[in-house]
Amino acid sequence: MLRSKFWQAFFAIGPIAMLFLGMIAYFIFLFFIFSNMDDFNHSSGNYSAHLILGNLSIFLIFIFLAVLISFGSLVFYIVHAANNPNLRENNMLLVWILLFIFANGIGQLIYWIIEIVNKRDKEIIPG
């Protein structure tokens, strides 16, 4: 799984994509709430509370999914960096792991671009 190009790309791009999708979903939610403000004030019963909380629960599920993908990305790339022999030779393992922790999301994307994609073509395949 660590050498799979799909999982490497998914865990590198996934957290940042979820961040942008989450921001778009949040603004759509706010636009929906503000555009229907008059309907909420004139409706009887708990129609407005039910509608708002129903949409909020969908948004919270999306946030929970984004946190899971971000945490999975963090674990995946820490394990990948620990198994990368090039990082042990240059003593860069600690630097990358600290970058993963303190710049979560963008750190994995930078690692994927620098250490995986750029060095993929330079690997010598015995044959």
C-alpha positions in Angstrom: 0.0 0.0 0.0 2.9 2.4 0.6 4.1 2.0 -3.0 0.7 2.5 -4.5 0.5 5.6 -6.7 -3.2 5.9 -6.0 -2.9 6.0 -2.2 0.1 8.3 -2.3 -1.8 10.8 -4.4 -5.0 10.3 -2.4 -3.4 11.0 0.9 -1.4 13.9 -0.5 -4.2 15.7 -2.2 -7.1 14.5 0.0 -6.8 16.7 3.0 -6.4 19.9 1.0 -9.2 19.0 -1.3 -11.4 18.3 1.7 -10.5 21.7 3.1 -11.6 23.5 0.0 -14.7 21.4 -0.4 -15.6 22.0 3.2 -15.2 25.8 2.8 -17.4 25.7 -0.3 -20.0 23.6 1.5 -19.9 26.0 4.4 -20.6 29.0 2.2 -23.4 27.2 0.4 -24.9 26.4 3.8 -24.6 30.0 4.9 -26.1 31.2 1.6 -29.0 28.8 2.0 -29.6 30.0 5.6 -29.5 33.7 4.7 -31.5 33.4 1.5 -34.3 31.7 3.4 -34.3 33.9 6.4 -37.8 35.4 5.6 -39.3 31.9 5.2 -37.9 30.9 8.6 -39.4 33.9 10.3 -42.9 33.4 8.9 -43.1 29.6 9.3 -45.0 28.1 12.1 -43.6 25.4 14.4 -40.0 24.1 14.4 -39.7 24.0 10.7 -36.7 26.4 10.6 -34.9 24.6 13.5 -35.4 21.2 11.8 -34.2 22.5 8.5 -31.1 24.2 9.9 -30.1 21.3 12.2 -30.7 18.8 9.4 -28.3 20.7 7.1 -25.9 21.2 9.9 -25.7 17.4 10.6 -24.7 16.8 7.0 -22.0 19.4 7.3 -20.7 17.9 10.6 -20.5 14.4 8.9 -18.5 16.0 6.2 -16.1 17.6 8.8 -15.8 14.2 10.5 -14.9 12.6 7.2 -12.3 15.3 6.5 -10.7 14.8 9.9 -10.5 11.0 9.3 -8.8 11.6 5.9 -6.4 14.1 7.4 -5.4 11.7 10.2 -5.1 8.8 7.8 -2.8 11.0 5.6 -0.7 11.9 8.6 -0.2 8.3 9.6 0.4 7.1 6.0 3.1 9.6 5.3 4.8 9.2 8.7 5.1 5.5 8.0 6.2 6.2 4.4 8.9 8.6 5.5 10.1 6.1 8.2 10.5 3.4 5.5 12.2 5.7 3.0 15.9 4.9 3.0 16.9 8.2 1.3 15.7 10.1 4.4 17.8 8.1 6.8 21.0 8.8 4.8 20.4 12.6 4.8 19.0 12.8 8.4 15.9 14.5 6.9 13.4 12.0 8.6 12.9 14.2 11.7 12.4 17.3 9.5 9.7 15.7 7.4 7.9 14.2 10.4 7.8 17.6 12.1 6.6 19.2 8.9 3.8 16.6 8.7 2.7 17.3 12.2 3.0 21.1 12.2 1.9 21.7 8.6 -0.7 18.9 8.3 -2.1 18.6 4.8 0.4 20.9 3.0 3.4 19.0 4.5 2.1 15.7 3.0 1.6 17.4 -0.4 5.1 18.9 -0.4 6.6 15.5 0.6 4.7 13.8 -2.2 5.9 16.2 -4.8 9.5 16.4 -3.6 10.3 12.9 -2.3 8.0 10.7 -4.4 7.0 12.3 -7.7 10.3 13.9 -8.4 12.3 10.9 -7.5 10.0 8.3 -9.2 11.7 8.9 -12.5 15.2 8.7 -11.0 14.7 5.2 -9.6 16.8 2.6 -11.5 14.8 -0.5 -12.1 17.0 -3.6 -12.3 16.3 -5.6 -15.4 
